[in-house]
Amino acid sequence: MRLDKFLKVSRLVKRRTVANELCDAKHVDVNGKTARASYEIKVGDIIEIQMGSNLIRAEVLQVSEHATKEGAALMYQLI
């Protein structure tokens, strides 16, 4: 699954366009490297999102195309 779609489905970011803008501005790292929106996310990847002074760090636990509100929280674990 693409990084921008994962961020939206997992509800780490509210909208996919915002996820794209964060990637374009180089505010998203995957496994320590700056990632583009088209990066393919895999289970075990570590995502870091810099939004202003907030840093969100999460490990990918599962990848699914659709998720409910409760299911979205099970897609990642904050570290």
N, CA, C and O atoms as a CHARMM CRD file, in Angstrom:
* protein
*
  316
    1    1 MET  N      0.85100  -1.16900   0.00000 PROA 1      0.00000
    2    1 MET  CA     0.00000   0.00000   0.00000 PROA 1      0.00000
    3    1 MET  C      0.90200   1.23900   0.00000 PROA 1      0.00000
    4    1 MET  O      1.95900   1.25100   0.63100 PROA 1      0.00000
    5    2 ARG  N      0.47500   2.25600  -0.70300 PROA 2      0.00000
    6    2 ARG  CA     1.22300   3.51900  -0.75300 PROA 2      0.00000
    7    2 ARG  C      1.24700   4.18800   0.61900 PROA 2      0.00000
    8    2 ARG  O      0.31500   4.04300   1.41000 PROA 2      0.00000
    9    3 LEU  N      2.31500   4.91500   0.88600 PROA 3      0.00000
   10    3 LEU  CA     2.48900   5.59900   2.16000 PROA 3      0.00000
   11    3 LEU  C      1.36100   6.58500   2.42700 PROA 3      0.00000
   12    3 LEU  O      0.80600   6.59900   3.52600 PROA 3      0.00000
   13    4 ASP  N      1.00900   7.41600   1.43700 PROA 4      0.00000
   14    4 ASP  CA    -0.03700   8.41700   1.66000 PROA 4      0.00000
   15    4 ASP  C     -1.37600   7.77200   1.97800 PROA 4      0.00000
   16    4 ASP  O     -2.12500   8.27500   2.81600 PROA 4      0.00000
   17    5 LYS  N     -1.68200   6.66400   1.31700 PROA 5      0.00000
   18    5 LYS  CA    -2.94700   5.97100   1.59200 PROA 5      0.00000
   19    5 LYS  C     -2.92400   5.33200   2.97800 PROA 5      0.00000
   20    5 LYS  O     -3.92900   5.36200   3.68900 PROA 5      0.00000
   21    6 PHE  N     -1.78500   4.75300   3.36900 PROA 6      0.00000
   22    6 PHE  CA    -1.68000   4.15600   4.69700 PROA 6      0.00000
   23    6 PHE  C     -1.89900   5.20700   5.77700 PROA 6      0.00000
   24    6 PHE  O     -2.61700   4.95900   6.74600 PROA 6      0.00000
   25    7 LEU  N     -1.29000   6.37400   5.62100 PROA 7      0.00000
   26    7 LEU  CA    -1.43800   7.43400   6.62200 PROA 7      0.00000
   27    7 LEU  C     -2.90000   7.84300   6.77100 PROA 7      0.00000
   28    7 LEU  O     -3.35400   8.13000   7.87800 PROA 7      0.00000
   29    8 LYS  N     -3.63600   7.87000   5.66200 PROA 8      0.00000
   30    8 LYS  CA    -5.05300   8.24700   5.70100 PROA 8      0.00000
   31    8 LYS  C     -5.90700   7.12900   6.29100 PROA 8      0.00000
   32    8 LYS  O     -6.73600   7.38500   7.16400 PROA 8      0.00000
   33    9 VAL  N     -5.71600   5.88700   5.82300 PROA 9      0.00000
   34    9 VAL  CA    -6.53300   4.76200   6.29200 PROA 9      0.00000
   35    9 VAL  C     -6.29700   4.49800   7.77400 PROA 9      0.00000
   36    9 VAL  O     -7.23500   4.17500   8.50400 PROA 9      0.00000
   37   10 SER  N     -5.04800   4.63200   8.22300 PROA 10     0.00000
   38   10 SER  CA    -4.72700   4.38700   9.63600 PROA 10     0.00000
   39   10 SER  C     -5.09400   5.57800  10.51800 PROA 10     0.00000
   40   10 SER  O     -5.00300   5.50400  11.74300 PROA 10     0.00000
   41   11 ARG  N     -5.50300   6.65700   9.89400 PROA 11     0.00000
   42   11 ARG  CA    -5.92900   7.88200  10.57800 PROA 11     0.00000
   43   11 ARG  C     -4.80300   8.56600  11.34500 PROA 11     0.00000
   44   11 ARG  O     -5.05200   9.27400  12.32100 PROA 11     0.00000
   45   12 LEU  N     -3.56700   8.35400  10.90400 PROA 12     0.00000
   46   12 LEU  CA    -2.44300   9.12600  11.44200 PROA 12     0.00000
   47   12 LEU  C     -2.51200  10.55000  10.90200 PROA 12     0.00000
   48   12 LEU  O     -2.10100  11.50200  11.56600 PROA 12     0.00000
   49   13 VAL  N     -3.04700  10.67900   9.66900 PROA 13     0.00000
   50   13 VAL  CA    -3.26600  11.97700   9.03000 PROA 13     0.00000
   51   13 VAL  C     -4.71200  12.00800   8.57200 PROA 13     0.00000
   52   13 VAL  O     -5.24900  10.99800   8.11700 PROA 13     0.00000
   53   14 LYS  N     -5.34200  13.17200   8.69200 PROA 14     0.00000
   54   14 LYS  CA    -6.78000  13.26500   8.43900 PROA 14     0.00000
   55   14 LYS  C     -7.16500  13.06400   6.97200 PROA 14     0.00000
   56   14 LYS  O     -8.16100  12.40300   6.67800 PROA 14     0.00000
   57   15 ARG  N     -6.38000  13.63300   6.04900 PROA 15     0.00000
   58   15 ARG  CA    -6.72400  13.55300   4.62100 PROA 15     0.00000
   59   15 ARG  C     -5.52700  13.08600   3.81200 PROA 15     0.00000
   60   15 ARG  O     -4.37800  13.32800   4.18000 PROA 15     0.00000
   61   16 ARG  N     -5.81400  12.40900   2.69600 PROA 16     0.00000
   62   16 ARG  CA    -4.73900  11.91000   1.83800 PROA 16     0.00000
   63   16 ARG  C     -3.96500  13.05600   1.19700 PROA 16     0.00000
   64   16 ARG  O     -2.75600  12.94800   0.99000 PROA 16     0.00000
   65   17 THR  N     -4.64400  14.14100   0.88500 PROA 17     0.00000
   66   17 THR  CA    -3.94100  15.28700   0.29200 PROA 17     0.00000
   67   17 THR  C     -2.94400  15.88800   1.28700 PROA 17     0.00000
   68   17 THR  O     -1.86200  16.32800   0.90000 PROA 17     0.00000
   69   18 VAL  N     -3.31400  15.90200   2.56100 PROA 18     0.00000
   70   18 VAL  CA    -2.40000  16.38900   3.60400 PROA 18     0.00000
   71   18 VAL  C     -1.20300  15.44700   3.70500 PROA 18     0.00000
   72   18 VAL  O     -0.06900  15.90100   3.86100 PROA 18     0.00000
   73   19 ALA  N     -1.44600  14.14300   3.61800 PROA 19     0.00000
   74   19 ALA  CA    -0.36500  13.15900   3.64900 PROA 19     0.00000
   75   19 ALA  C      0.58700  13.38400   2.46800 PROA 19     0.00000
   76   19 ALA  O      1.80600  13.31600   2.62900 PROA 19     0.00000
   77   20 ASN  N      0.02700  13.65400   1.28000 PROA 20     0.00000
   78   20 ASN  CA     0.85400  13.95300   0.10400 PROA 20     0.00000
   79   20 ASN  C      1.69700  15.19500   0.32300 PROA 20     0.00000
   80   20 ASN  O      2.88300  15.20800  -0.00400 PROA 20     0.00000
   81   21 GLU  N      1.09300  16.24000   0.87600 PROA 21     0.00000
   82   21 GLU  CA     1.81600  17.49000   1.11300 PROA 21     0.00000
   83   21 GLU  C      2.94300  17.28700   2.12700 PROA 21     0.00000
   84   21 GLU  O      4.02600  17.84700   1.96100 PROA 21     0.00000
   85   22 LEU  N      2.70300  16.49600   3.17200 PROA 22     0.00000
   86   22 LEU  CA     3.74300  16.20800   4.15600 PROA 22     0.00000
   87   22 LEU  C      4.91200  15.46600   3.50300 PROA 22     0.00000
   88   22 LEU  O      6.07200  15.76000   3.78900 PROA 22     0.00000
   89   23 CYS  N      4.60900  14.51700   2.63700 PROA 23     0.00000
   90   23 CYS  CA     5.66400  13.77300   1.93700 PROA 23     0.00000
   91   23 CYS  C      6.43700  14.67600   0.98700 PROA 23     0.00000
   92   23 CYS  O      7.66400  14.60000   0.92000 PROA 23     0.00000
   93   24 ASP  N      5.72800  15.53200   0.25000 PROA 24     0.00000
   94   24 ASP  CA     6.38100  16.45400  -0.68000 PROA 24     0.00000
   95   24 ASP  C      7.30000  17.42700   0.04200 PROA 24     0.00000
   96   24 ASP  O      8.33700  17.81800  -0.49400 PROA 24     0.00000
   97   25 ALA  N      6.92100  17.82300   1.26700 PROA 25     0.00000
   98   25 ALA  CA     7.71500  18.75800   2.06500 PROA 25     0.00000
   99   25 ALA  C      8.81500  18.03000   2.84400 PROA 25     0.00000
  100   25 ALA  O      9.52600  18.64800   3.63700 PROA 25     0.00000
  101   26 LYS  N      8.95700  16.71600   2.62000 PROA 26     0.00000
  102   26 LYS  CA     9.99200  15.89500   3.27000 PROA 26     0.00000
  103   26 LYS  C      9.85700  15.87300   4.78900 PROA 26     0.00000
  104   26 LYS  O     10.85300  15.92800   5.51100 PROA 26     0.00000
  105   27 HSD  N      8.61200  15.79300   5.26900 PROA 27     0.00000
  106   27 HSD  CA     8.33800  15.71100   6.69600 PROA 27     0.00000
  107   27 HSD  C      8.02300  14.28700   7.14800 PROA 27     0.00000
  108   27 HSD  O      7.69400  14.06100   8.31200 PROA 27     0.00000
  109   28 VAL  N      8.12500  13.31900   6.22000 PROA 28     0.00000
  110   28 VAL  CA     7.81500  11.92600   6.55300 PROA 28     0.00000
  111   28 VAL  C      9.03500  11.05300   6.24200 PROA 28     0.00000
  112   28 VAL  O      9.55000  11.05100   5.12400 PROA 28     0.00000
  113   29 ASP  N      9.47800  10.31600   7.26000 PROA 29     0.00000
  114   29 ASP  CA    10.58100   9.36600   7.09900 PROA 29     0.00000
  115   29 ASP  C     10.05700   7.96400   7.33600 PROA 29     0.00000
  116   29 ASP  O      9.19100   7.74600   8.18300 PROA 29     0.00000
  117   30 VAL  N     10.59700   7.00300   6.56900 PROA 30     0.00000
  118   30 VAL  CA    10.29000   5.59900   6.78700 PROA 30     0.00000
  119   30 VAL  C     11.62600   4.88000   6.96400 PROA 30     0.00000
  120   30 VAL  O     12.49300   4.92700   6.09200 PROA 30     0.00000
  121   31 ASN  N     11.76900   4.22700   8.08900 PROA 31     0.00000
  122   31 ASN  CA    13.01100   3.51600   8.42300 PROA 31     0.00000
  123   31 ASN  C     14.22900   4.43600   8.35000 PROA 31     0.00000
  124   31 ASN  O     15.30200   4.02200   7.91000 PROA 31     0.00000
  125   32 GLY  N     14.05500   5.69200   8.78500 PROA 32     0.00000
  126   32 GLY  CA    15.16400   6.63400   8.85200 PROA 32     0.00000
  127   32 GLY  C     15.48400   7.36800   7.57200 PROA 32     0.00000
  128   32 GLY  O     16.42200   8.16500   7.54800 PROA 32     0.00000
  129   33 LYS  N     14.73400   7.12900   6.49500 PROA 33     0.00000
  130   33 LYS  CA    14.97900   7.79500   5.21500 PROA 33     0.00000
  131   33 LYS  C     13.74400   8.55700   4.78800 PROA 33     0.00000
  132   33 LYS  O     12.61900   8.09900   4.98500 PROA 33     0.00000
  133   34 THR  N     13.96300   9.74100   4.19300 PROA 34     0.00000
  134   34 THR  CA    12.84400  10.52900   3.68300 PROA 34     0.00000
  135   34 THR  C     12.10800   9.71500   2.62500 PROA 34     0.00000
  136   34 THR  O     12.72500   9.13900   1.72900 PROA 34     0.00000
  137   35 ALA  N     10.78300   9.67300   2.73800 PROA 35     0.00000
  138   35 ALA  CA     9.97900   8.83400   1.83900 PROA 35     0.00000
  139   35 ALA  C      9.01800   9.68100   1.01200 PROA 35     0.00000
  140   35 ALA  O      8.50400  10.69700   1.47800 PROA 35     0.00000
  141   36 ARG  N      8.79000   9.24500  -0.21200 PROA 36     0.00000
  142   36 ARG  CA     7.80600   9.87800  -1.07400 PROA 36     0.00000
  143   36 ARG  C      6.44400   9.24600  -0.80600 PROA 36     0.00000
  144   36 ARG  O      6.35300   8.18800  -0.18200 PROA 36     0.00000
  145   37 ALA  N      5.39300   9.89800  -1.28000 PROA 37     0.00000
  146   37 ALA  CA     4.02800   9.41400  -1.07100 PROA 37     0.00000
  147   37 ALA  C      3.80500   8.04900  -1.71300 PROA 37     0.00000
  148   37 ALA  O      2.93800   7.29500  -1.27100 PROA 37     0.00000
  149   38 SER  N      4.56800   7.72200  -2.74100 PROA 38     0.00000
  150   38 SER  CA     4.38400   6.46300  -3.46300 PROA 38     0.00000
  151   38 SER  C      5.14600   5.30000  -2.83400 PROA 38     0.00000
  152   38 SER  O      5.08400   4.18400  -3.34900 PROA 38     0.00000
  153   39 TYR  N      5.85700   5.52900  -1.74600 PROA 39     0.00000
  154   39 TYR  CA     6.61900   4.46000  -1.08100 PROA 39     0.00000
  155   39 TYR  C      5.66600   3.34300  -0.65100 PROA 39     0.00000
  156   39 TYR  O      4.59400   3.61100  -0.10800 PROA 39     0.00000
  157   40 GLU  N      6.06000   2.08700  -0.89700 PROA 40     0.00000
  158   40 GLU  CA     5.23200   0.93100  -0.53500 PROA 40     0.00000
  159   40 GLU  C      5.49500   0.53600   0.91800 PROA 40     0.00000
  160   40 GLU  O      6.59800   0.11300   1.26500 PROA 40     0.00000
  161   41 ILE  N      4.48100   0.67600   1.75500 PROA 41     0.00000
  162   41 ILE  CA     4.57800   0.36600   3.18600 PROA 41     0.00000
  163   41 ILE  C      4.48900  -1.13800   3.39800 PROA 41     0.00000
  164   41 ILE  O      3.69400  -1.82300   2.75400 PROA 41     0.00000
  165   42 LYS  N      5.32400  -1.64800   4.31900 PROA 42     0.00000
  166   42 LYS  CA     5.30200  -3.06400   4.68700 PROA 42     0.00000
  167   42 LYS  C      5.18100  -3.16900   6.20500 PROA 42     0.00000
  168   42 LYS  O      5.49400  -2.22100   6.92500 PROA 42     0.00000
  169   43 VAL  N      4.72800  -4.32000   6.68400 PROA 43     0.00000
  170   43 VAL  CA     4.65200  -4.57300   8.12300 PROA 43     0.00000
  171   43 VAL  C      6.06700  -4.50900   8.69300 PROA 43     0.00000
  172   43 VAL  O      7.00200  -5.08600   8.13800 PROA 43     0.00000
  173   44 GLY  N      6.20600  -3.79600   9.81200 PROA 44     0.00000
  174   44 GLY  CA     7.50400  -3.65700  10.45600 PROA 44     0.00000
  175   44 GLY  C      8.19700  -2.33700  10.17000 PROA 44     0.00000
  176   44 GLY  O      9.17100  -1.99500  10.84100 PROA 44     0.00000
  177   45 ASP  N      7.70900  -1.58300   9.17900 PROA 45     0.00000
  178   45 ASP  CA     8.29600  -0.27800   8.86900 PROA 45     0.00000
  179   45 ASP  C      8.06700   0.69100  10.02500 PROA 45     0.00000
  180   45 ASP  O      7.03900   0.62700  10.69900 PROA 45     0.00000
  181   46 ILE  N      9.02400   1.58600  10.25300 PROA 46     0.00000
  182   46 ILE  CA     8.91300   2.63500  11.26200 PROA 46     0.00000
  183   46 ILE  C      8.68400   3.95200  10.53200 PROA 46     0.00000
  184   46 ILE  O      9.50900   4.37100   9.72000 PROA 46     0.00000
  185   47 ILE  N      7.55700   4.60500  10.82400 PROA 47     0.00000
  186   47 ILE  CA     7.19700   5.86600  10.17500 PROA 47     0.00000
  187   47 ILE  C      7.37400   7.00500  11.17500 PROA 47     0.00000
  188   47 ILE  O      6.92600   6.91300  12.31800 PROA 47     0.00000
  189   48 GLU  N      8.03200   8.07900  10.73800 PROA 48     0.00000
  190   48 GLU  CA     8.17400   9.28700  11.55300 PROA 48     0.00000
  191   48 GLU  C      7.54900  10.44100  10.78300 PROA 48     0.00000
  192   48 GLU  O      7.90000  10.69300   9.63100 PROA 48     0.00000
  193   49 ILE  N      6.61800  11.14300  11.42900 PROA 49     0.00000
  194   49 ILE  CA     5.92700  12.27100  10.80100 PROA 49     0.00000
  195   49 ILE  C      6.19700  13.50900  11.63200 PROA 49     0.00000
  196   49 ILE  O      5.90100  13.53700  12.82600 PROA 49     0.00000
  197   50 GLN  N      6.76400  14.54600  10.99700 PROA 50     0.00000
  198   50 GLN  CA     7.04600  15.81100  11.67500 PROA 50     0.00000
  199   50 GLN  C      5.97100  16.81900  11.26500 PROA 50     0.00000
  200   50 GLN  O      5.92100  17.25200  10.11400 PROA 50     0.00000
  201   51 MET  N      5.10500  17.18900  12.22500 PROA 51     0.00000
  202   51 MET  CA     4.06100  18.18400  11.97200 PROA 51     0.00000
  203   51 MET  C      4.27600  19.32800  12.95000 PROA 51     0.00000
  204   51 MET  O      3.87900  19.24500  14.11200 PROA 51     0.00000
  205   52 GLY  N      4.90100  20.38600  12.47700 PROA 52     0.00000
  206   52 GLY  CA     5.23200  21.49800  13.36500 PROA 52     0.00000
  207   52 GLY  C      6.23800  21.02600  14.39200 PROA 52     0.00000
  208   52 GLY  O      7.28100  20.48100  14.03000 PROA 52     0.00000
  209   53 SER  N      5.94500  21.22300  15.66300 PROA 53     0.00000
  210   53 SER  CA     6.85100  20.77900  16.71900 PROA 53     0.00000
  211   53 SER  C      6.52500  19.36400  17.19300 PROA 53     0.00000
  212   53 SER  O      7.21700  18.82900  18.05900 PROA 53     0.00000
  213   54 ASN  N      5.48100  18.75600  16.63600 PROA 54     0.00000
  214   54 ASN  CA     5.08900  17.39000  17.02000 PROA 54     0.00000
  215   54 ASN  C      5.79400  16.35800  16.14800 PROA 54     0.00000
  216   54 ASN  O      5.86000  16.50700  14.92800 PROA 54     0.00000
  217   55 LEU  N      6.31600  15.31800  16.77500 PROA 55     0.00000
  218   55 LEU  CA     6.90800  14.19700  16.05900 PROA 55     0.00000
  219   55 LEU  C      6.11600  12.95100  16.41300 PROA 55     0.00000
  220   55 LEU  O      6.02900  12.56800  17.58000 PROA 55     0.00000
  221   56 ILE  N      5.53900  12.32000  15.39700 PROA 56     0.00000
  222   56 ILE  CA     4.78400  11.07700  15.59700 PROA 56     0.00000
  223   56 ILE  C      5.65200   9.94900  15.05400 PROA 56     0.00000
  224   56 ILE  O      6.09100   9.98700  13.90400 PROA 56     0.00000
  225   57 ARG  N      5.89300   8.94900  15.88900 PROA 57     0.00000
  226   57 ARG  CA     6.68700   7.79100  15.50300 PROA 57     0.00000
  227   57 ARG  C      5.83500   6.55400  15.68800 PROA 57     0.00000
  228   57 ARG  O      5.32400   6.30900  16.78100 PROA 57     0.00000
  229   58 ALA  N      5.67500   5.76800  14.62700 PROA 58     0.00000
  230   58 ALA  CA     4.80200   4.59800  14.69400 PROA 58     0.00000
  231   58 ALA  C      5.40400   3.42900  13.93100 PROA 58     0.00000
  232   58 ALA  O      6.08700   3.60700  12.92300 PROA 58     0.00000
  233   59 GLU  N      5.13200   2.21700  14.44000 PROA 59     0.00000
  234   59 GLU  CA     5.53900   1.00000  13.75400 PROA 59     0.00000
  235   59 GLU  C      4.31500   0.39600  13.08800 PROA 59     0.00000
  236   59 GLU  O      3.25500   0.29700  13.70600 PROA 59     0.00000
  237   60 VAL  N      4.45400  -0.01100  11.83100 PROA 60     0.00000
  238   60 VAL  CA     3.35300  -0.60300  11.07600 PROA 60     0.00000
  239   60 VAL  C      3.15100  -2.03800  11.54900 PROA 60     0.00000
  240   60 VAL  O      4.07200  -2.85400  11.49800 PROA 60     0.00000
  241   61 LEU  N      1.93100  -2.34100  12.01200 PROA 61     0.00000
  242   61 LEU  CA     1.60400  -3.68700  12.48600 PROA 61     0.00000
  243   61 LEU  C      0.83000  -4.49200  11.45200 PROA 61     0.00000
  244   61 LEU  O      0.98100  -5.71100  11.36600 PROA 61     0.00000
  245   62 GLN  N      0.00500  -3.81300  10.67200 PROA 62     0.00000
  246   62 GLN  CA    -0.74700  -4.48900   9.60900 PROA 62     0.00000
  247   62 GLN  C     -1.11400  -3.47500   8.54400 PROA 62     0.00000
  248   62 GLN  O     -1.18800  -2.27300   8.79500 PROA 62     0.00000
  249   63 VAL  N     -1.34300  -3.99700   7.34400 PROA 63     0.00000
  250   63 VAL  CA    -1.71000  -3.15200   6.21000 PROA 63     0.00000
  251   63 VAL  C     -3.02900  -3.67700   5.65600 PROA 63     0.00000
  252   63 VAL  O     -3.12100  -4.84600   5.28000 PROA 63     0.00000
  253   64 SER  N     -4.05200  -2.82100   5.60300 PROA 64     0.00000
  254   64 SER  CA    -5.32700  -3.21300   5.00900 PROA 64     0.00000
  255   64 SER  C     -5.91600  -2.02100   4.26400 PROA 64     0.00000
  256   64 SER  O     -5.71500  -0.87000   4.65200 PROA 64     0.00000
  257   65 GLU  N     -6.64300  -2.31200   3.19100 PROA 65     0.00000
  258   65 GLU  CA    -7.17100  -1.27200   2.30900 PROA 65     0.00000
  259   65 GLU  C     -8.22200  -0.38300   2.98100 PROA 65     0.00000
  260   65 GLU  O     -8.30900   0.80800   2.68300 PROA 65     0.00000
  261   66 HSD  N     -9.00900  -0.95600   3.87600 PROA 66     0.00000
  262   66 HSD  CA   -10.06800  -0.21600   4.56500 PROA 66     0.00000
  263   66 HSD  C    -10.01600  -0.54600   6.05000 PROA 66     0.00000
  264   66 HSD  O     -9.64300  -1.65200   6.44200 PROA 66     0.00000
  265   67 ALA  N    -10.39500   0.42900   6.87000 PROA 67     0.00000
  266   67 ALA  CA   -10.39400   0.17800   8.30500 PROA 67     0.00000
  267   67 ALA  C    -11.46400   1.02700   8.97900 PROA 67     0.00000
  268   67 ALA  O    -11.69800   2.17600   8.60400 PROA 67     0.00000
  269   68 THR  N    -12.10000   0.44400   9.97000 PROA 68     0.00000
  270   68 THR  CA   -13.03600   1.19500  10.79500 PROA 68     0.00000
  271   68 THR  C    -12.22300   2.03300  11.77700 PROA 68     0.00000
  272   68 THR  O    -10.99700   1.93400  11.82100 PROA 68     0.00000
  273   69 LYS  N    -12.90200   2.84700  12.55300 PROA 69     0.00000
  274   69 LYS  CA   -12.19900   3.66900  13.53200 PROA 69     0.00000
  275   69 LYS  C    -11.41700   2.78900  14.50400 PROA 69     0.00000
  276   69 LYS  O    -10.27000   3.09400  14.83200 PROA 69     0.00000
  277   70 GLU  N    -12.02500   1.71100  14.96100 PROA 70     0.00000
  278   70 GLU  CA   -11.36400   0.81300  15.90700 PROA 70     0.00000
  279   70 GLU  C    -10.25000   0.03000  15.20800 PROA 70     0.00000
  280   70 GLU  O     -9.18300  -0.19300  15.78000 PROA 70     0.00000
  281   71 GLY  N    -10.50600  -0.37700  13.98700 PROA 71     0.00000
  282   71 GLY  CA    -9.52200  -1.15200  13.21400 PROA 71     0.00000
  283   71 GLY  C     -8.30400  -0.33400  12.82800 PROA 71     0.00000
  284   71 GLY  O     -7.20600  -0.87700  12.70600 PROA 71     0.00000
  285   72 ALA  N     -8.48500   0.97400  12.63200 PROA 72     0.00000
  286   72 ALA  CA    -7.37600   1.84500  12.25300 PROA 72     0.00000
  287   72 ALA  C     -6.32300   1.89400  13.34700 PROA 72     0.00000
  288   72 ALA  O     -5.13000   1.94900  13.04900 PROA 72     0.00000
  289   73 ALA  N     -6.73800   1.87700  14.59400 PROA 73     0.00000
  290   73 ALA  CA    -5.80200   1.92500  15.71200 PROA 73     0.00000
  291   73 ALA  C     -4.96500   0.65200  15.81200 PROA 73     0.00000
  292   73 ALA  O     -3.89700   0.66200  16.42500 PROA 73     0.00000
  293   74 LEU  N     -5.43600  -0.43400  15.21900 PROA 74     0.00000
  294   74 LEU  CA    -4.70500  -1.68900  15.26600 PROA 74     0.00000
  295   74 LEU  C     -3.68200  -1.80800  14.13600 PROA 74     0.00000
  296   74 LEU  O     -2.92600  -2.77800  14.09200 PROA 74     0.00000
  297   75 MET  N     -3.65000  -0.83900  13.22600 PROA 75     0.00000
  298   75 MET  CA    -2.74100  -0.88600  12.09500 PROA 75     0.00000
  299   75 MET  C     -1.32900  -0.43600  12.46500 PROA 75     0.00000
  300   75 MET  O     -0.37700  -0.72900  11.74200 PROA 75     0.00000
  301   76 TYR  N     -1.19000   0.27200  13.58300 PROA 76     0.00000
  302   76 TYR  CA     0.12700   0.77800  13.97000 PROA 76     0.00000
  303   76 TYR  C      0.24200   0.80400  15.48800 PROA 76     0.00000
  304   76 TYR  O     -0.74500   0.68500  16.21300 PROA 76     0.00000
  305   77 GLN  N      1.48100   0.96400  15.94300 PROA 77     0.00000
  306   77 GLN  CA     1.75300   1.10700  17.37000 PROA 77     0.00000
  307   77 GLN  C      2.68100   2.29900  17.53500 PROA 77     0.00000
  308   77 GLN  O      3.74200   2.34300  16.91300 PROA 77     0.00000
  309   78 LEU  N      2.30200   3.26100  18.35800 PROA 78     0.00000
  310   78 LEU  CA     3.13600   4.42400  18.59500 PROA 78     0.00000
  311   78 LEU  C      4.35300   4.02600  19.42100 PROA 78     0.00000
  312   78 LEU  O      4.25600   3.23700  20.36200 PROA 78     0.00000
  313   79 ILE  N      5.48800   4.58200  19.05300 PROA 79     0.00000
  314   79 ILE  CA     6.72100   4.32000  19.81400 PROA 79     0.00000
  315   79 ILE  C      7.36200   5.61700  20.26100 PROA 79     0.00000
  316   79 ILE  O      8.40600   5.59700  20.91300 PROA 79     0.00000
